[in-house]
Amino acid sequence: MQIVEWHAANIKRLRRYYCHMNQEDFAELARVGVDTVAKWETGRYRPTRYVILRRLDELAREKGFEEASGPVALPAADGLRRTGT
């Protein structure tokens, strides 16, 4: 059973703020390529294979991830807050 709607913002939040990983390490953990993670985070693709969805859900549970509803404010590297991915 999928517990999170895996769209671009939630994938990026899980990777950056809950797993504290770069795209390369997260790709290895999710057992996909780095280019796949980049495409997920830009919204170009969404994870669809059951095995990958299940692995993302497992990571979310392990890390205490809470799904965001609506636009998500992500802190930028310059300290300013931006809405979206």
Secondary structure, DSSP 8 states (H G I E B T S, - for coil): ---S---HHHHHHIIIIIS---HHHHHHHHTS-HHHHHHHHHTS----SHHHHHHHHHHHHHHT-----SS-EEE-TTS-EEE--
